[in-house]
Amino acid sequence: MDALSEVLKAVKLDSAFFFNAEFSAPWCFQSPNSCKLAPYINQSAGHVIVYHLLIEGRAYGRLGDERLEILPGDVLIFPHGDPHTVESGVCRHPVNGEVELQRIFSQRLKLSRVSGGGEVTRFICGYMACGDCQRCSR
């Protein structure tokens, strides 16, 4: 069994939220610590796991100084909900993820678009809430 299956067997999910994201280059999305988003997913969430599944295009994920290229079919997972950046290249005008995600969650939108006018990149983004890990202090 693969590592992700083992982790998901051990984690008791309370709820999840998924949406499609479509970006056209140049774009840059800065995601906050998932604790800031937990109340939008589940009021009692103790922890939120974040993932991004790349459907089309090419992107880069950044956690601190580490940068990783993402290709179609790749899944970028942040099991601790760390703040991170997903981008088409150089991050010049980042979208404030905390503001954008609050808008998405509050309106139950199925699609988020950020348009720079260039090459299109599509993701399925997901947020899974669980109560077993109390990393979020409120």
C-alpha positions as CSV (number, residue, x, y, z in Angstrom):
1,M,0.0,0.0,0.0
2,D,1.3,3.5,-0.8
3,A,2.2,6.1,1.8
4,L,-0.9,8.3,1.1
5,S,-3.3,5.4,1.5
6,E,-1.6,4.6,4.9
7,V,-2.0,8.2,6.0
8,L,-5.6,8.5,4.9
9,K,-6.4,5.2,6.8
10,A,-5.1,6.8,10.0
11,V,-6.7,10.2,9.6
12,K,-10.4,10.6,10.5
13,L,-11.7,13.2,8.2
14,D,-14.6,15.4,9.4
15,S,-15.3,17.3,6.2
16,A,-13.8,18.4,2.9
17,F,-14.1,21.2,0.4
18,F,-13.0,21.0,-3.3
19,F,-13.0,23.4,-6.1
20,N,-11.6,23.9,-9.6
21,A,-9.0,26.6,-10.1
22,E,-8.0,28.0,-13.5
23,F,-5.0,30.4,-13.8
24,S,-3.5,32.0,-16.9
25,A,0.1,33.1,-16.9
26,P,1.6,34.9,-15.3
27,W,0.0,34.0,-12.0
28,C,1.0,33.5,-8.4
29,F,-1.2,32.3,-5.5
30,Q,0.0,32.6,-1.9
31,S,-1.9,30.2,0.4
32,P,-2.0,31.1,4.1
33,N,-1.6,28.6,7.0
34,S,-4.7,26.4,6.7
35,C,-5.6,27.2,10.3
36,K,-6.9,30.5,9.1
37,L,-9.2,28.7,6.7
38,A,-10.4,25.9,9.0
39,P,-13.6,27.8,10.2
40,Y,-14.8,28.0,6.6
41,I,-14.5,24.2,6.1
42,N,-15.7,23.0,9.5
43,Q,-16.2,25.1,12.6
44,S,-14.8,22.3,14.8
45,A,-11.8,21.5,12.6
46,G,-8.6,20.9,14.6
47,H,-6.5,20.7,11.4
48,V,-6.7,21.1,7.7
49,I,-4.8,19.2,5.0
50,V,-4.3,21.0,1.8
51,Y,-3.7,19.6,-1.7
52,H,-3.5,20.7,-5.3
53,L,-3.9,18.3,-8.2
54,L,-2.6,19.7,-11.5
55,I,-4.9,18.8,-14.3
56,E,-3.5,20.9,-17.2
57,G,-0.4,23.1,-17.7
58,R,2.7,23.5,-15.6
59,A,3.3,25.1,-12.3
60,Y,5.7,25.4,-9.4
61,G,5.0,24.9,-5.7
62,R,7.1,26.7,-3.1
63,L,7.4,26.0,0.6
64,G,9.9,28.4,2.1
65,D,12.9,28.4,-0.1
66,E,12.2,25.0,-1.6
67,R,10.7,25.1,-5.2
68,L,9.2,22.1,-7.0
69,E,8.0,21.8,-10.6
70,I,4.5,20.4,-10.9
71,L,3.3,18.6,-14.0
72,P,-0.1,17.3,-15.0
73,G,-1.1,14.4,-12.8
74,D,1.1,15.5,-9.9
75,V,-0.5,16.1,-6.5
76,L,1.1,18.7,-4.2
77,I,0.1,17.9,-0.6
78,F,0.6,20.1,2.5
79,P,-0.3,17.7,5.3
80,H,0.5,20.3,8.0
81,G,-1.4,23.1,6.2
82,D,1.8,25.2,5.9
83,P,1.6,28.5,4.1
84,H,2.9,28.0,0.5
85,T,2.9,29.5,-2.9
86,V,1.8,28.0,-6.2
87,E,2.9,29.9,-9.3
88,S,3.5,29.9,-13.1
89,G,7.0,31.2,-12.7
90,V,8.3,34.3,-11.0
91,C,5.9,35.6,-8.3
92,R,5.4,39.3,-9.1
93,H,1.8,40.1,-8.2
94,P,0.6,37.3,-5.8
95,V,-3.0,36.7,-5.2
96,N,-3.7,36.9,-1.5
97,G,-4.9,33.4,-0.9
98,E,-6.5,34.2,2.5
99,V,-8.9,36.8,0.9
100,E,-9.6,34.7,-2.3
101,L,-10.2,31.5,-0.4
102,Q,-12.6,33.2,2.1
103,R,-14.5,34.4,-1.0
104,I,-14.6,31.0,-2.5
105,F,-15.6,29.2,0.7
106,S,-18.3,31.8,1.6
107,Q,-19.9,31.7,-1.8
108,R,-19.5,27.9,-2.3
109,L,-18.0,28.6,-5.7
110,K,-17.0,25.7,-7.9
111,L,-14.4,27.6,-10.0
112,S,-11.8,30.2,-9.1
113,R,-10.1,32.1,-12.0
114,V,-7.0,34.3,-12.0
115,S,-6.3,35.7,-15.4
116,G,-2.9,36.9,-16.6
117,G,-3.8,36.3,-20.3
118,G,-1.2,33.6,-21.0
119,E,-0.9,29.8,-20.9
120,V,-3.7,28.2,-18.9
121,T,-3.1,26.0,-15.9
122,R,-5.9,24.0,-14.2
123,F,-6.0,22.5,-10.7
124,I,-8.4,20.7,-8.4
125,C,-7.7,22.1,-5.0
126,G,-8.9,20.4,-1.8
127,Y,-9.1,21.1,1.9
128,M,-9.7,18.2,4.2
129,A,-10.6,18.9,7.9
130,C,-9.8,16.5,10.7
131,G,-10.1,16.8,14.4
132,D,-7.4,14.4,15.5
133,C,-4.5,16.8,15.2
134,Q,-4.8,20.1,17.1
135,R,-2.2,22.2,15.3
136,C,-4.6,25.2,15.0
137,S,-4.8,27.2,18.2
138,R,-7.8,29.4,18.5
